[in-house]
Amino acid sequence: MIIETNNERETYEAGFSLGETAARGEVFALTGDLGVGKTVFTQGLAAGLGIEEPVSSPTFTIVQVYEGGRLPFYHFDVYRIGDAEEMEEVGYEDYIYGGGVSLIEWADLIADILPKHHTKVRIEKNLENGFDYRRIEICRY
């Protein structure tokens, strides 16, 4: 599925739609360059799950847990991960194979340990279509 957005609100709403339909145990592998709107998309997904507290990238903690929605939400940012062993130290399997919804920013950095069944979300810019244009590709594996 391809979604094209032209502002932050539309990117947020794309995430919100996925969050509304997300199922227990679902894993979203999010990729895209710096500044493409990964956090905005993630905030929308969390809101779609019913999370009301502010959501920000857990850059220095690797995982942030939100439990106030219809399902627990586990938000990973693996940008600073050196290798897959660090994910094991965090206990990522407890989250990914747990009873909530997981979203992993920079998921391409840990592609080797992603679960077989996940949803890949790639966000890209195309300045020819405008500064705020985003192309969001969603593929379920």
ChimeraX commands (.cxc) that place a marker at each C-alpha (Angstrom):
marker #1 position 0.00,0.00,0.00 radius 0.5
marker #1 position 1.26,3.51,-0.82 radius 0.5
marker #1 position 0.04,6.60,1.05 radius 0.5
marker #1 position 1.07,10.07,-0.10 radius 0.5
marker #1 position 0.90,12.91,2.40 radius 0.5
marker #1 position 1.45,16.63,1.96 radius 0.5
marker #1 position 1.76,17.85,5.54 radius 0.5
marker #1 position 2.47,16.66,9.08 radius 0.5
marker #1 position -1.21,16.23,9.87 radius 0.5
marker #1 position -1.69,13.78,7.00 radius 0.5
marker #1 position 1.41,11.82,8.05 radius 0.5
marker #1 position 0.04,11.67,11.60 radius 0.5
marker #1 position -3.34,10.49,10.28 radius 0.5
marker #1 position -1.66,7.72,8.25 radius 0.5
marker #1 position -0.13,6.42,11.47 radius 0.5
marker #1 position -3.41,6.89,13.33 radius 0.5
marker #1 position -5.23,4.69,10.81 radius 0.5
marker #1 position -2.71,1.88,11.33 radius 0.5
marker #1 position -2.96,2.23,15.09 radius 0.5
marker #1 position -6.75,1.96,15.02 radius 0.5
marker #1 position -6.54,-1.43,13.31 radius 0.5
marker #1 position -3.32,-2.75,14.88 radius 0.5
marker #1 position -3.60,-6.18,16.49 radius 0.5
marker #1 position -1.98,-7.68,19.55 radius 0.5
marker #1 position 1.55,-8.85,18.70 radius 0.5
marker #1 position 1.87,-6.70,15.58 radius 0.5
marker #1 position 5.33,-5.33,14.81 radius 0.5
marker #1 position 5.91,-2.27,12.63 radius 0.5
marker #1 position 9.43,-1.94,11.19 radius 0.5
marker #1 position 9.79,1.77,10.40 radius 0.5
marker #1 position 12.54,3.13,8.14 radius 0.5
marker #1 position 13.38,6.45,6.53 radius 0.5
marker #1 position 16.00,9.16,6.58 radius 0.5
marker #1 position 16.38,11.74,9.34 radius 0.5
marker #1 position 13.61,14.32,9.23 radius 0.5
marker #1 position 11.09,12.38,7.12 radius 0.5
marker #1 position 8.43,12.24,9.84 radius 0.5
marker #1 position 9.01,8.91,11.58 radius 0.5
marker #1 position 8.18,10.41,14.96 radius 0.5
marker #1 position 5.05,12.17,13.66 radius 0.5
marker #1 position 3.89,8.89,12.10 radius 0.5
marker #1 position 4.63,7.06,15.37 radius 0.5
marker #1 position 2.69,9.64,17.39 radius 0.5
marker #1 position -0.29,9.05,15.11 radius 0.5
marker #1 position -0.03,5.28,15.47 radius 0.5
marker #1 position 0.08,5.61,19.26 radius 0.5
marker #1 position -2.97,7.88,19.22 radius 0.5
marker #1 position -4.78,5.32,17.08 radius 0.5
marker #1 position -4.09,2.80,19.84 radius 0.5
marker #1 position -5.66,5.19,22.33 radius 0.5
marker #1 position -2.40,6.37,23.91 radius 0.5
marker #1 position -3.02,9.84,25.31 radius 0.5
marker #1 position 0.36,10.67,26.81 radius 0.5
marker #1 position 3.01,12.47,24.72 radius 0.5
marker #1 position 5.10,10.16,22.52 radius 0.5
marker #1 position 8.69,11.02,21.62 radius 0.5
marker #1 position 11.61,9.05,20.23 radius 0.5
marker #1 position 13.30,6.97,22.94 radius 0.5
marker #1 position 16.73,7.78,21.48 radius 0.5
marker #1 position 18.69,7.24,24.68 radius 0.5
marker #1 position 16.56,4.53,26.28 radius 0.5
marker #1 position 16.07,2.31,23.17 radius 0.5
marker #1 position 12.49,1.42,24.18 radius 0.5
marker #1 position 9.65,3.43,25.65 radius 0.5
marker #1 position 6.58,1.62,26.99 radius 0.5
marker #1 position 3.09,3.13,26.86 radius 0.5
marker #1 position 0.27,1.24,28.55 radius 0.5
marker #1 position -2.63,3.68,28.52 radius 0.5
marker #1 position -4.29,2.53,25.27 radius 0.5
marker #1 position -6.36,-0.43,24.14 radius 0.5
marker #1 position -3.08,-2.38,23.79 radius 0.5
marker #1 position 0.38,-1.73,25.25 radius 0.5
marker #1 position 2.64,0.13,22.82 radius 0.5
marker #1 position 6.39,-0.53,22.67 radius 0.5
marker #1 position 8.30,2.18,20.82 radius 0.5
marker #1 position 11.89,1.32,19.91 radius 0.5
marker #1 position 14.51,3.64,18.43 radius 0.5
marker #1 position 17.53,1.56,17.43 radius 0.5
marker #1 position 19.50,4.34,15.71 radius 0.5
marker #1 position 22.34,4.07,18.24 radius 0.5
marker #1 position 22.39,0.26,18.48 radius 0.5
marker #1 position 25.82,-1.17,17.74 radius 0.5
marker #1 position 24.68,-4.74,17.12 radius 0.5
marker #1 position 21.82,-7.17,17.71 radius 0.5
marker #1 position 23.29,-8.24,21.07 radius 0.5
marker #1 position 22.33,-4.86,22.52 radius 0.5
marker #1 position 18.72,-5.62,21.63 radius 0.5
marker #1 position 18.97,-8.88,23.54 radius 0.5
marker #1 position 20.25,-6.95,26.57 radius 0.5
marker #1 position 17.14,-4.75,26.39 radius 0.5
marker #1 position 14.97,-7.88,26.31 radius 0.5
marker #1 position 13.36,-6.91,23.01 radius 0.5
marker #1 position 11.82,-10.37,22.53 radius 0.5
marker #1 position 9.69,-9.88,25.65 radius 0.5
marker #1 position 8.17,-6.83,23.97 radius 0.5
marker #1 position 7.99,-7.99,20.36 radius 0.5
marker #1 position 6.49,-11.35,21.23 radius 0.5
marker #1 position 4.41,-9.92,24.08 radius 0.5
marker #1 position 0.83,-8.79,24.17 radius 0.5
marker #1 position 1.20,-5.32,22.71 radius 0.5
marker #1 position 2.06,-3.50,19.52 radius 0.5
marker #1 position 5.72,-2.74,18.71 radius 0.5
marker #1 position 7.11,-0.05,16.45 radius 0.5
marker #1 position 10.84,-0.05,15.70 radius 0.5
marker #1 position 12.39,3.11,14.23 radius 0.5
marker #1 position 15.50,2.48,12.10 radius 0.5
marker #1 position 14.44,-1.17,11.85 radius 0.5
marker #1 position 16.76,-1.80,8.91 radius 0.5
marker #1 position 19.65,-1.72,11.42 radius 0.5
marker #1 position 18.34,-4.88,13.10 radius 0.5
marker #1 position 16.76,-6.58,10.07 radius 0.5
marker #1 position 18.39,-9.91,10.99 radius 0.5
marker #1 position 16.43,-10.21,14.24 radius 0.5
marker #1 position 13.04,-8.88,13.16 radius 0.5
marker #1 position 10.23,-11.41,13.52 radius 0.5
marker #1 position 9.28,-13.24,10.34 radius 0.5
marker #1 position 5.83,-11.62,10.34 radius 0.5
marker #1 position 6.00,-7.85,10.56 radius 0.5
marker #1 position 4.77,-4.77,8.75 radius 0.5
marker #1 position 7.44,-2.73,7.01 radius 0.5
marker #1 position 6.76,1.01,6.85 radius 0.5
marker #1 position 9.09,3.17,4.76 radius 0.5
marker #1 position 8.73,6.96,4.70 radius 0.5
marker #1 position 10.46,8.94,1.95 radius 0.5
marker #1 position 10.64,12.58,0.89 radius 0.5
marker #1 position 10.53,13.82,-2.68 radius 0.5
marker #1 position 11.32,17.52,-2.82 radius 0.5
marker #1 position 10.08,17.69,-6.41 radius 0.5
marker #1 position 6.59,17.17,-4.96 radius 0.5
marker #1 position 7.05,19.82,-2.25 radius 0.5
marker #1 position 8.94,20.21,1.01 radius 0.5
marker #1 position 6.23,18.52,3.11 radius 0.5
marker #1 position 5.41,15.70,0.67 radius 0.5
marker #1 position 5.91,12.18,2.03 radius 0.5
marker #1 position 5.52,8.79,0.37 radius 0.5
marker #1 position 4.67,6.10,2.90 radius 0.5
marker #1 position 4.98,2.52,1.73 radius 0.5
marker #1 position 3.38,-0.17,3.90 radius 0.5
marker #1 position 4.15,-3.85,3.24 radius 0.5
marker #1 position 3.00,-6.73,5.45 radius 0.5
marker #1 position 5.31,-9.76,5.63 radius 0.5
marker link #1:1,2 radius 0.2
marker link #1:2,3 radius 0.2
marker link #1:3,4 radius 0.2
marker link #1:4,5 radius 0.2
marker link #1:5,6 radius 0.2
marker link #1:6,7 radius 0.2
marker link #1:7,8 radius 0.2
marker link #1:8,9 radius 0.2
marker link #1:9,10 radius 0.2
marker link #1:10,11 radius 0.2
marker link #1:11,12 radius 0.2
marker link #1:12,13 radius 0.2
marker link #1:13,14 radius 0.2
marker link #1:14,15 radius 0.2
marker link #1:15,16 radius 0.2
marker link #1:16,17 radius 0.2
marker link #1:17,18 radius 0.2
marker link #1:18,19 radius 0.2
marker link #1:19,20 radius 0.2
marker link #1:20,21 radius 0.2
marker link #1:21,22 radius 0.2
marker link #1:22,23 radius 0.2
marker link #1:23,24 radius 0.2
marker link #1:24,25 radius 0.2
marker link #1:25,26 radius 0.2
marker link #1:26,27 radius 0.2
marker link #1:27,28 radius 0.2
marker link #1:28,29 radius 0.2
marker link #1:29,30 radius 0.2
marker link #1:30,31 radius 0.2
marker link #1:31,32 radius 0.2
marker link #1:32,33 radius 0.2
marker link #1:33,34 radius 0.2
marker link #1:34,35 radius 0.2
marker link #1:35,36 radius 0.2
marker link #1:36,37 radius 0.2
marker link #1:37,38 radius 0.2
marker link #1:38,39 radius 0.2
marker link #1:39,40 radius 0.2
marker link #1:40,41 radius 0.2
marker link #1:41,42 radius 0.2
marker link #1:42,43 radius 0.2
marker link #1:43,44 radius 0.2
marker link #1:44,45 radius 0.2
marker link #1:45,46 radius 0.2
marker link #1:46,47 radius 0.2
marker link #1:47,48 radius 0.2
marker link #1:48,49 radius 0.2
marker link #1:49,50 radius 0.2
marker link #1:50,51 radius 0.2
marker link #1:51,52 radius 0.2
marker link #1:52,53 radius 0.2
marker link #1:53,54 radius 0.2
marker link #1:54,55 radius 0.2
marker link #1:55,56 radius 0.2
marker link #1:56,57 radius 0.2
marker link #1:57,58 radius 0.2
marker link #1:58,59 radius 0.2
marker link #1:59,60 radius 0.2
marker link #1:60,61 radius 0.2
marker link #1:61,62 radius 0.2
marker link #1:62,63 radius 0.2
marker link #1:63,64 radius 0.2
marker link #1:64,65 radius 0.2
marker link #1:65,66 radius 0.2
marker link #1:66,67 radius 0.2
marker link #1:67,68 radius 0.2
marker link #1:68,69 radius 0.2
marker link #1:69,70 radius 0.2
marker link #1:70,71 radius 0.2
marker link #1:71,72 radius 0.2
marker link #1:72,73 radius 0.2
marker link #1:73,74 radius 0.2
marker link #1:74,75 radius 0.2
marker link #1:75,76 radius 0.2
marker link #1:76,77 radius 0.2
marker link #1:77,78 radius 0.2
marker link #1:78,79 radius 0.2
marker link #1:79,80 radius 0.2
marker link #1:80,81 radius 0.2
marker link #1:81,82 radius 0.2
marker link #1:82,83 radius 0.2
marker link #1:83,84 radius 0.2
marker link #1:84,85 radius 0.2
marker link #1:85,86 radius 0.2
marker link #1:86,87 radius 0.2
marker link #1:87,88 radius 0.2
marker link #1:88,89 radius 0.2
marker link #1:89,90 radius 0.2
marker link #1:90,91 radius 0.2
marker link #1:91,92 radius 0.2
marker link #1:92,93 radius 0.2
marker link #1:93,94 radius 0.2
marker link #1:94,95 radius 0.2
marker link #1:95,96 radius 0.2
marker link #1:96,97 radius 0.2
marker link #1:97,98 radius 0.2
marker link #1:98,99 radius 0.2
marker link #1:99,100 radius 0.2
marker link #1:100,101 radius 0.2
marker link #1:101,102 radius 0.2
marker link #1:102,103 radius 0.2
marker link #1:103,104 radius 0.2
marker link #1:104,105 radius 0.2
marker link #1:105,106 radius 0.2
marker link #1:106,107 radius 0.2
marker link #1:107,108 radius 0.2
marker link #1:108,109 radius 0.2
marker link #1:109,110 radius 0.2
marker link #1:110,111 radius 0.2
marker link #1:111,112 radius 0.2
marker link #1:112,113 radius 0.2
marker link #1:113,114 radius 0.2
marker link #1:114,115 radius 0.2
marker link #1:115,116 radius 0.2
marker link #1:116,117 radius 0.2
marker link #1:117,118 radius 0.2
marker link #1:118,119 radius 0.2
marker link #1:119,120 radius 0.2
marker link #1:120,121 radius 0.2
marker link #1:121,122 radius 0.2
marker link #1:122,123 radius 0.2
marker link #1:123,124 radius 0.2
marker link #1:124,125 radius 0.2
marker link #1:125,126 radius 0.2
marker link #1:126,127 radius 0.2
marker link #1:127,128 radius 0.2
marker link #1:128,129 radius 0.2
marker link #1:129,130 radius 0.2
marker link #1:130,131 radius 0.2
marker link #1:131,132 radius 0.2
marker link #1:132,133 radius 0.2
marker link #1:133,134 radius 0.2
marker link #1:134,135 radius 0.2
marker link #1:135,136 radius 0.2
marker link #1:136,137 radius 0.2
marker link #1:137,138 radius 0.2
marker link #1:138,139 radius 0.2
marker link #1:139,140 radius 0.2
marker link #1:140,141 radius 0.2
view
